[in-house]
Amino acid sequence: MGWRRQPLGVAVLYNVSACLIKGEPRDLLAEQGVTVCAEAVGQALRAGGYRVAQVPVHMDVELALEPYPPTDWLVFNLGEGLEGRLFEEPRIVWALEAMGYCFTGSSGDAIARSVHKARAKDLFARHGVPTPSWWFFRHPDDVDALREHLVFPLIVKPVAEDASIGVGPHAVVNDLPSLRDRVAYVVERYRQAALAEIFIAGREFNVALWGDPPQVLPLAEIDFGAFEDPYTRIVSFAAKWEETSFEYHNTPVLCPAQIGEGVAERIAHTARRAWDAVGCCGYARVDMRLGAGDLPYVVEVNCNPDLSPEAGFHHAARVAGYSYEQMVLNIVDIASRHPNVYDHGGSCGRWTSYPQYDGHGRHLHARGVDVRRGDLVHVSR
């Protein structure tokens, strides 16, 4: 019958760090959460009939993927970096692109744009996406030079972290001394500049999107009803990761959010514009707050949001009618259909297969194998 491939497998790629080179010791909780997510994703893929390999990255993504060639394996990318190093998340994807893998999620360039909060906000501004005014501080002394331009209250964050890393109870500041102290904390503890933006004290929404063009899943709102002080109503690191904390147990996600149709459409429209500004692909989450007049302000875009069963993205997918397994399989399907792998002739397309060999469309052509016109089909489920 001729040359034939093994069925397409999915390599679930995730980082494993035993220590961090910067930040707080507790930040390891976020790293460990990726491992839990990878296990859940792997189980969902197996239940969906895929051949699955769990691929932890301890040092180099190239070595970790060596047993799983790109002609046989799609990568479900959960990589977020190693030991807290800056910009490891996009570097992993740039490596996947260079090695020729079909993978889930956004490109390395899009992830780099979203991870660098100052550059992302500059993109929002240039694309007309509402975002809170912001300032960039390399050193606490920079605060004095800009004192005439600052508008309090401000929320201060490391400029290149996600998962609420570096965002604690003192992140919202109301005066110059507090701002100097918080900038000093970020610069010294996280070894990077601090971004300070005007704190929008209104309602906070998470908007999950996926597909091409992006479909907006049911809106989710963070319930801050247990916090009397409006300046403590933030999704802090404790709220996301510290299971014994007050914040963790008192920031539930309400999905679908109870909100008027007009405001909901405004939020969805703004989320799509933010997606386009960053150049997202596959799936992403846009976080925003409502300001005066119910104007949505984009706080950030996460190109690689948490996909754990209890995370916000799955909450939205579940309300839209997807089980966890269906959500995971749909993300793989989106990846398999999106052009991302380029051949030497300049054309681009995802995995291709002989339909007569595999009813599920998962057998791949080897590079250079001659095929008849009409024999190529995109992988789909």
Beta strands, then each sheet from edge to edge (+ up, - down):
strand 1: 9-15
strand 2: 51-57
strand 3: 73-77
strand 4: 134-137
strand 5: 154-158
strand 6: 172-173
strand 7: 194-198
strand 8: 204-210
strand 9: 215-216
strand 10: 220-222
strand 11: 253-254
strand 12: 283-290
strand 13: 296-302
strand 14: 352-353
strand 15: 377-378
sheet 1: 2+ 1+ 3+
sheet 2: 4+ 7- 5+ 6-
sheet 3: 9+ 8- 10+ 11-
sheet 4: 9+ 8- 12+ 13-
sheet 5: 14+ 15-
end
